[in-house]
Amino acid sequence: MDRPVRIGIVCPYQWDVPGGVQYHVRDLAETLRGMGHHVEVLTPAEREESLTDPWLTFAGRTVPVPYNGSMASVQFGPVSAARVRRWLREGHFDVVHVHDPAPPSVGLLVCMMAEGPIVATFHAAAVRSKWLAAWGPVIRPWLEKISGRIAVSDFARRLQVEHLGGDAVIIPNGVHVQAFSAGPPFAGHTRGVDGPTIGFVGRYREPRKGLPVLLEAMRAVVRAHPGAQLLVAGRGDAGEFRELVGEDLRPHVQLLGELSEADKAAFLRSVDVYCAPNLLGESFGVILIEALAAGAPIVASDLDAFASVLEGGTAGVLVPRGDARALARALTALLADPARRAELAARGPAVAAAYDWAVVARRILAVYETVLPPGGGEVTAGDEPAGGAAELTVDPRPARDAADRLTRWARR
């Protein structure tokens, strides 16, 4: 793109709660700003004061509800709508980029109100979404206003195609590869020196992350490698974590707490093996790209998304999901095979290079370019002229009915 573009990005999840979509939006915004584009982000947060960057706009607080094996942020109503309208009117954006627009959130509100070029990225992946199955026909008139669709993986693409129609170009999540590939080791842990160490990053209380499977596998791992340590990075109560681990494993398992981005990179550069025992609900696997960039050999469950990132098992070891015995065998074998670990460590950064944000951001800019009208214009807040963008007509009667139903649903 040969000129600076004014871009409004919408994150539907709470900015100050760690999560993959939040990180994706943050890194995309920072990369685009570094390329000379004007970027503003509209996002909810637990605390407005946590939004310290001037390009962040507070969209309000949300109500968490179960969604896709995790917690989604529900945000719907007149106060949120007023914030969205003001943000659109004051932003004078050339294009608006909404992430996960289908749930009843600030992203859906933007799709309802905005007139002009809209791009959406779909992150969620599941065999079938109850929410989309029930509400897909209701919200479809607004989602049809989206003129450029992106999915972070083929699995996220399948979900939106099944429930919402249309298609999407696949552009994966990005990673700042250099930040993970170079730097000091994590304090007290140097790969190949202070091992054998296995790393895990994630919200360990979420069943879909698979930590109980990994803990069961560790019992066999420590029998074969008595000095093995499992290092767990993530938020949680230390006492509760000790109960989860069990007395027999406590000497071999350490909870590090939530890590900063710099510490997470150092952590991944330091472990002998990174393990992702996830059970479901993963549309991509950014942590695997980060581990590859850091040169960490990987053992992961055979989720489709993970298999794609690990190139069918050539860039890491895949095991049947939920199978603690198979996971133990893979971890034990890899810890006993320094040559195989060295091979995977050398291959990782080359695989990760295709996911560097410098590459991914240019692909996203190419999508923006396809939706921008030739004569220019800006995104407006619905009741204003469309600024030269192609007209998009939606029957207002089902839209009004759907708005009433969504508002009642969100207030229950």
C-alpha positions in Angstrom: 0.0 0.0 0.0 1.6 3.2 -1.2 0.0 5.7 1.2 -0.8 5.9 4.9 -4.2 4.5 5.9 -6.4 5.4 8.8 -7.3 2.0 10.4 -9.8 1.3 13.2 -9.3 -2.1 14.8 -11.9 -3.6 17.1 -11.0 -6.1 19.8 -14.0 -7.7 21.5 -12.2 -9.2 24.4 -11.0 -7.4 27.6 -7.6 -5.8 26.8 -6.1 -6.3 30.3 -6.9 -10.0 30.4 -4.3 -12.1 28.7 -5.5 -13.8 25.5 -4.5 -14.7 22.0 -6.8 -12.3 20.2 -5.7 -9.4 22.4 -2.1 -10.1 21.7 -2.9 -10.4 18.0 -4.6 -7.0 17.9 -1.9 -5.4 19.9 0.9 -6.7 17.8 -0.9 -5.9 14.5 -1.6 -2.4 15.6 1.9 -1.7 16.7 3.3 -3.2 13.5 1.0 -1.2 11.3 1.8 2.0 13.2 5.5 1.2 12.8 4.9 1.1 9.0 3.5 4.6 9.1 -0.2 4.0 9.2 -2.6 5.6 11.6 -4.2 3.0 13.9 -6.7 3.2 16.7 -8.1 0.3 18.7 -11.5 0.1 20.4 -11.6 -2.5 23.2 -13.3 -3.4 26.4 -11.2 -3.7 29.6 -11.7 -4.7 33.2 -10.2 -1.3 34.2 -10.2 1.8 32.0 -7.0 3.0 33.5 -5.2 -0.1 32.2 -5.5 1.4 28.6 -2.3 3.5 28.8 -1.6 3.9 25.1 -3.2 7.0 23.5 -4.4 4.9 20.5 -6.6 2.7 22.7 -10.2 3.7 23.3 -12.2 2.2 26.2 -15.4 0.4 25.0 -16.7 -0.4 28.5 -16.8 -3.5 30.6 -18.1 -6.9 29.5 -19.9 -9.9 31.0 -17.9 -13.2 30.6 -19.8 -16.2 29.2 -18.6 -19.7 28.2 -17.7 -19.8 24.5 -15.6 -22.3 22.5 -14.2 -23.9 25.6 -13.1 -20.5 27.0 -14.8 -17.3 28.1 -16.1 -14.8 25.6 -16.9 -11.1 26.4 -20.6 -10.1 26.0 -21.1 -6.4 25.6 -24.4 -5.2 24.2 -26.7 -2.3 24.9 -27.2 1.5 24.5 -24.2 2.6 26.4 -21.8 0.4 24.4 -23.6 1.5 21.2 -23.0 5.2 22.1 -19.3 4.6 22.6 -19.1 2.7 19.2 -20.9 5.5 17.4 -18.6 8.2 18.9 -15.5 6.2 18.0 -16.6 5.7 14.4 -17.5 9.4 14.0 -14.3 10.7 15.5 -12.0 8.2 13.9 -12.5 9.2 10.2 -11.2 5.7 9.3 -10.5 4.5 5.8 -11.2 0.9 6.9 -12.5 -0.8 10.1 -11.0 -4.2 11.1 -13.2 -6.2 13.4 -12.0 -9.3 15.2 -14.4 -12.2 16.0 -17.5 -10.1 15.0 -20.1 -12.8 15.6 -20.7 -12.9 19.4 -22.8 -10.1 20.9 -19.9 -7.8 21.6 -18.5 -4.4 20.6 -17.4 -6.1 17.3 -20.9 -6.9 16.3 -22.1 -3.4 17.3 -19.5 -2.0 14.9 -20.8 -4.2 12.1 -24.3 -3.0 12.9 -23.5 0.7 12.8 -20.5 1.1 10.4 -21.0 2.0 6.8 -18.0 1.6 4.5 -15.1 -0.8 4.2 -15.2 -3.4 6.9 -12.7 -6.2 7.3 -13.1 -9.0 9.8 -10.8 -11.7 11.2 -12.3 -14.9 12.5 -10.2 -16.6 15.2 -12.5 -19.1 16.8 -12.5 -22.7 15.6 -14.7 -25.6 16.7 -16.6 -28.5 15.2 -19.8 -26.6 15.6 -20.7 -23.4 17.4 -24.0 -23.4 19.3 -24.0 -19.7 19.3 -23.5 -19.4 15.6 -26.0 -22.2 14.9 -28.7 -20.3 16.9 -27.9 -16.7 16.0 -26.1 -17.0 12.6 -29.3 -16.3 10.6 -30.2 -13.4 12.9 -26.8 -11.6 12.7 -26.1 -12.5 9.1 -27.5 -9.2 7.6 -24.9 -7.2 9.6 -22.0 -9.6 8.9 -22.8 -9.4 5.2 -21.6 -5.8 5.4 -18.1 -7.2 5.9 -16.3 -6.8 2.5 -13.1 -8.5 3.4 -12.9 -11.7 5.5 -9.8 -13.2 7.1 -9.5 -16.5 9.0 -6.4 -17.3 11.1 -6.5 -20.9 10.1 -8.4 -23.3 7.8 -10.3 -24.5 10.9 -11.5 -21.0 11.8 -12.4 -20.5 8.1 -14.6 -23.7 8.1 -16.5 -22.5 11.1 -17.4 -19.1 9.6 -18.2 -20.6 6.2 -20.5 -23.2 7.7 -22.5 -20.8 9.8 -22.2 -17.4 8.1 -21.6 -18.2 4.4 -19.1 -16.6 2.2 -15.4 -17.3 2.3 -12.3 -16.0 3.9 -8.6 -15.7 3.0 -6.4 -17.5 5.5 -3.8 -15.2 7.1 -2.2 -16.8 10.2 -1.5 -15.1 13.5 1.8 -13.3 13.6 4.8 -13.4 16.0 7.8 -11.0 16.5 10.2 -13.7 15.6 13.4 -11.8 16.5 12.1 -11.2 20.0 11.9 -14.9 20.6 15.0 -16.1 18.7 17.6 -13.9 20.4 18.2 -12.9 24.0 19.3 -14.2 27.4 18.0 -17.4 29.0 15.4 -17.4 31.7 17.0 -16.9 35.2 18.1 -20.2 36.6 17.3 -22.3 33.6 19.6 -22.7 30.6 18.7 -25.2 27.9 21.0 -28.2 27.9 22.5 -27.2 31.2 19.9 -27.0 33.9 17.6 -29.6 32.4 15.9 -31.7 31.6 13.1 -29.2 31.6 9.7 -29.2 30.0 7.7 -26.0 29.6 4.0 -25.2 29.6 2.4 -21.8 29.0 -1.3 -21.2 29.5 -4.3 -20.8 31.7 -3.9 -24.1 33.5 -7.3 -24.0 35.1 -9.0 -24.3 31.7 -9.6 -28.0 31.0 -9.1 -27.5 27.3 -5.4 -26.6 27.9 -4.7 -30.2 28.9 -2.5 -29.6 32.0 -3.9 -32.6 33.9 -2.9 -34.9 30.9 0.6 -33.5 31.1 0.8 -33.9 34.8 -0.2 -37.6 34.5 2.4 -38.0 31.8 5.0 -36.4 34.0 4.7 -39.3 36.5 6.2 -41.6 33.8 8.7 -39.0 32.6 10.3 -38.6 36.0 10.7 -42.3 36.4 12.8 -42.3 33.2 14.4 -38.9 33.9 14.5 -38.5 37.7 15.8 -34.9 37.5 13.1 -33.7 35.0 11.3 -30.5 35.9 8.0 -29.2 34.5 7.9 -25.4 34.5 4.4 -23.9 34.2 3.9 -20.3 33.3 0.4 -18.8 33.8 -1.8 -17.0 36.2 -3.3 -18.9 39.2 -3.3 -19.5 42.9 -0.2 -21.2 44.1 -2.0 -23.2 46.8 -4.7 -24.4 44.4 -2.0 -25.3 41.9 -0.2 -27.4 44.5 -3.3 -29.4 45.1 -3.8 -30.0 41.4 -0.2 -31.2 41.0 -0.3 -33.7 43.9 2.3 -34.5 46.5 4.2 -37.0 44.5 4.9 -34.5 41.6 5.5 -31.4 43.7 9.3 -31.7 43.7 9.2 -31.9 39.9 6.7 -29.1 39.1 7.1 -25.4 39.5 4.6 -22.6 39.0 6.3 -19.5 37.6 3.2 -17.3 37.5 2.3 -14.9 34.7 5.3 -13.9 32.7 6.0 -10.7 30.8 6.5 -11.0 27.1 10.3 -10.7 27.5 10.3 -13.3 30.2 8.1 -15.6 28.2 10.6 -15.4 25.3 13.5 -16.1 27.7 11.5 -19.0 29.1 10.9 -20.6 25.7 14.6 -20.1 24.8 15.5 -22.0 28.0 13.4 -25.2 28.2 14.6 -28.4 26.7 11.1 -29.3 25.4 7.9 -27.2 25.1 4.7 -29.2 25.6 1.2 -28.2 24.3 -1.2 -30.9 25.5 -4.3 -29.0 24.5 -7.5 -30.9 24.1 -9.8 -28.7 21.9 -10.8 -25.2 20.9 -7.5 -24.1 19.4 -7.8 -22.3 16.0 -4.1 -21.8 15.5 -1.5 -22.0 18.2 0.6 -18.8 18.5 2.5 -20.3 21.4 3.8 -23.0 19.1 5.2 -20.3 16.6 6.8 -18.5 19.5 8.4 -21.8 20.7 9.6 -22.6 17.2 11.1 -19.1 16.9 12.9 -19.7 20.3 14.3 -23.0 19.0 12.4 -25.1 21.6 11.7 -28.6 20.5 7.9 -29.2 20.7 5.6 -32.1 21.7 2.0 -31.2 21.0 -1.4 -32.9 20.8 -2.5 -33.7 17.3 -5.2 -31.0 17.0 -5.6 -30.0 13.4 -4.4 -26.5 14.1 -1.3 -27.7 15.8 -0.6 -30.2 13.1 -0.7 -27.5 10.5 1.7 -25.2 12.4 4.1 -28.2 13.0 3.9 -29.2 9.3 2.3 -32.5 9.9 4.8 -33.5 12.5 8.1 -32.6 10.7 8.6 -29.5 12.8 7.6 -31.1 16.1 6.3 -34.3 17.7 2.5 -34.9 17.6 0.7 -37.2 19.9 -3.0 -38.2 20.2 -4.8 -35.6 22.3 -5.8 -36.7 25.8 -3.5 -39.7 25.7 -1.2 -39.3 28.8 0.7 -42.6 28.0 1.5 -41.5 24.4 2.5 -38.0 25.7 4.8 -39.6 28.3 6.5 -41.8 25.7 7.1 -38.8 23.4 8.5 -36.6 26.1 10.7 -39.4 27.5 12.1 -40.2 24.1 12.8 -36.6 23.1 14.5 -35.9 26.4 16.7 -38.9 25.8 17.6 -37.9 22.2 19.8 -34.7 22.1 20.4 -35.1 18.3 16.6 -35.0 17.6 16.2 -32.1 19.9 19.0 -30.2 18.1 17.4 -31.0 14.7 14.1 -29.6 15.8 15.7 -26.6 17.5 17.5 -25.7 14.2 14.4 -26.2 12.1 12.1 -24.1 14.3 13.2 -20.5 13.4 13.0 -21.2 9.7 9.4 -22.4 10.1 8.5 -19.4 12.3 9.9 -16.9 9.8 6.8 -17.2 7.6 4.7 -16.0 10.6 6.8 -12.9 11.4 4.6 -9.8 11.8 6.4 -8.0 9.1 5.2 -10.6 6.7 1.7 -11.1 8.2 0.9 -7.3 8.4 1.7 -6.9 4.7 -0.8 -9.6 3.8 -3.5 -7.9 5.9 -2.8 -4.6 4.3 -3.3 -6.3 0.9 -6.8 -7.3 2.1 -7.5 -3.7 3.2 -6.4 -2.5 -0.3 -9.0 -4.8 -1.9 -11.9 -3.2 0.0 -11.0 0.4 -0.2 -13.1 2.3 -2.8 -11.1 3.7 -5.8 -12.2 7.3 -5.1 -11.4 7.1 -1.4 -13.9 7.9 1.4 -14.3 7.0 5.1 -16.2 4.7 7.4 -19.2 6.4 8.9 -21.6 5.7 11.7 -24.6 4.5 9.7 -26.8 7.6 9.5 -24.2 9.6 7.6 -23.2 9.4 3.9 -21.2 6.3 3.0 -18.3 8.6 1.8 -18.1 7.0 -1.6 -18.0 3.4 -0.5 -20.2 0.9 -2.3 -23.7 0.9 -1.0 -24.7 -2.1 1.1 -28.4 -2.6 1.6 -29.9 -4.6 4.5 -33.6 -5.1 5.2 -34.2 -3.1 8.4 -37.1 -5.2 9.7 -35.1 -8.4 10.6 -32.3 -6.2 11.8 -34.6 -4.3 14.3 -36.1 -7.6 15.5 -32.6 -9.1 15.9 -31.5 -6.1 17.9 -34.3 -6.5 20.3 -33.6 -10.2 20.7 -29.9 -9.7 21.2 -30.5 -6.9 23.7 -32.9 -9.1 25.8 -30.4 -12.0 25.6 -27.5 -9.8 26.8 -29.4 -8.4 29.7 -30.6 -11.8 31.1 
